[in-house]
């Protein structure tokens, strides 16, 4: 059951990274005072969030697949 929590946390991190990416785009696309350096720093943080989210989803998927592989052996 813990793998579902892990997967939801992963999807939450990916959603959060998309929000942070939007903030970085707002900094870069500002017509009065474009903040390219600030956008680059925020973009780096967003990529870290996305990488962590994908890692959690991959771990959750692997846990579910390994559990499916073990369950038929228990039934015998």
Buried (B, 14 or more C-beta within 10 A) or exposed (E): EEBEEBBEBBEEBBEBBEEBBEBBBEBBEEEEEEBEEBBEEBBEBBBEBBEBBBEBBEBBBEBBEEEEEEEEEEEE
